[in-house]
Amino acid sequence: GEIDCQFRHITWTNYPLFVENAEQGEYRVMKWTLAEGSNALLHPNMNHGDPVMRELMQTKDFRIALSVAIDRPAINELAYQGFGQPRQAALVPQCPYYRPEHETKYAELDIDQGNALLDGIGLTERDGEGFRLRPDGDPLTITIEYAPIFGPWRDVVNMVCEQWKEIGIRGIPKEEDRTLFAERATAGLEVDMAIWTMDRCFTPLIEPHYFMPISGGT
């Protein structure tokens, strides 16, 4: 009874708890539409200090393959309790710059396409477990780093890593304290991939750092 309104750090996983106690606590639970193009945005590091990983991350077909190997409806049902909308990271429909095709681009699950794209860029060699090797012959792993702050990212990352096995990509979840996460992300050379919320998608021109690299943190 000491808080009139709470906005930040209310995650999807809190919803059942709040609803169950609303009558006893004499409060209302309201679902509020945010300007998030994605609650869980994967950031591939195109400035990786490892030249092999940097070239892979900068290869469009590699990024497309990772995207089409993600089962977004399954993640929505399990991690977001069905409250979300499976989509690509893009502007929200209320934004005047919104285009429907951006929301669905490379967002449909297509394991065959993902495997074909990876084969097409030369990632045809695999280890004894069926995971692909890098062009230099070393194991290809993608560590996804995250701080569990603004969404059910632990579940999301674990599901993505499990789904990527279908295209021979070994994903490794790595949960961190937010301070350490920020330090590693800002340094920018060691992180393979990071996850964060993609907001500012109603008025993107005010601070378009998800579309243009105007700040080091993104």
N, C-alpha and C positions, 0 to 999 in steps of 0.2 A: 503493500500500500504506500510505499514511499516514492514510487516512480510514476510520473504522469504519462510519459511516452518513452519508449525505447526503440531505437532504430538500428544502430550499428551492433554487429556481433550477435544478431538474432539469426540463427541458421535454420535450415529446413528441418534438421533433426530435432529442434526444440518444439516444433508445431504440435505434435500429439500431447506433449506434457502440458503445454499452455492451455490447449482446448479442454483437457480433462479437469483442469483446476480453475477454469474461468468462473464458474458459478460460485465456488467456495471463495475465491479471491476477489470476487466482485469487480471483474475487469472484462474488457472485450478483446478478442483477438481478430485483427483485421488483416487481410491479405492485401499487400500494397504492391502495385506494379512499379518496378525499378527501371531505370534506363540502362540496364545491363544487356549488352549484346551477347554476353556469355558469362555465366557465373564461374565457369571453370575453363579458362583460356590457356591453352598450351603455347608456350613461347619457345620455339626452337632457337638456339643460340647461333646466329649466323656470323658471330665474331669469335668463334671458338678458338682457343689457343692451339689446339691440335689441328694441323692443316688438313688431315684426312676428314675429321669430323666437320670442320668448317666447310669444306667443299660439299660434303653430303648435305648439310643443313641448307646450303645455298642452292642446292639442286631442286628445282620445282617438283619434278616427278617423285623425288624422295618424300617431300612434304605431303604431296597428294596421296601417296601410298599410305602414309601413316594416318591420314585423315579418313580415307575410305575404309580403313580397317577398324574403325571405332564404331561400336554398336551404341549409338546415342539413345535410341528408345529403351534399351536395356538399362543404361545408366540412369535415365530419367526415372524408370520404374523403381529401381533398387536404391539408388543414392538419394533421389529427390522425391521419393514416395509418390511419383506420378504428377507432382505439382508443376514441374517445369515443362518446357517445350523443346523437343529435340531439334537442334538447328546448328548452323554454322555460326561462328563468331562474326557478327555483322551488326549494322545499325538496326535499331528497333523500328517497327512499323510506324510509330508516331513521328519519326524524324522525317523532315521534308526531303532528305537525300536518300531515303530508304529505297532499295530495289529488291523485289521478291527473289530474283535469281541469286542474289548474294547470300540470302539466308539458306538456300539449299545447295549451293555449290560445294561439291565434294563432301557432302554430308550424309549421303546414303551408304549404308554398309555394302561393300563389294569386295570380298576377299579375293576373288579371281583377278579383278583389276589391280588390287594392291600388289599381289604376287607378280603379275605381268609387268607392272611399272618397275618394281625392284629388279626383276630379271633384265628388263630393258636397259637399265643404267649399269649393268654389269655385276650386280650383287648376286651371282649365281652359286658361289661356293658356300658350303655349309659345314658346320662341325658335326660331331657324332650325335648331338642332341637335336639336330635339325635347325639350329639357329644360323643365320647368315654370318659370313665373315666380311670384314672390311676389305677394301681394295688392296690393302697392304698385307692381307692374310691374318690379321689379328681378329679376335672376337669382336663382333659389333654389338655393343650394348648402349642403351640410352637410359641414363639415370634421370628420373623426373623428380626435381626437388620442389618442396612446397612447405609452407607453414600453415597449419590447419586453422584458418582464421575466419574467412567469409563464406564458407560453404563446406559441404561434406567431402572435402578434397581427398581425405584418406581413402574413402571408398571409391571415389572417381579414379584416382591414380592406380589403385590396385586393379580395378576393372580394366582400365586401358592397358596396363601391362599384361594382363591375362589375355585380352583380345588380340594384342599384337603378336602373340605366339602363332596365330593362324597365318601370318605372313613371314614368319621366321625372324621376327625382331625380338630380342631379349630386352624387356623394359625392367628397370629396377626402381621401386619407390624409395624416396629418401625424405623423411620428415625432419624438419628442423625448427628450432626456435626462430621467431621472426627476426630478431636482431642478426643472427648468423645468416639467415636466408638473405636479408637485405645486403649484408656485407659481400656475400658471394655473388649475388646478382649484379651488384654495382661494379665489382671487380671485373666481371664479364668474360673471363677467359677459361674458367674451369667448368662452368655449368653446362651440361648438355642441353637440358630443357627445364623450364620452370613453369609453374602454374600460378595463375592469379585471376582475379575477377576482371572482366572487361566492362567497365562502366563508361559514363560520359557519352553514351551512344544515342542520346536525343539531341544534344547540342555539341557535336564533335569538334566544331571549329574553335570553340573556346580553348580547348586543351586537347589537341588531336594526337596525343602521344601513342595511341594504338595504331595509328595510320602513318605517322611520320616520326622518325626518331629524334624528338626534340628534347628528350631528357635521358640521362644515363640509366635510370632505374628501369626503363622499359626496353 
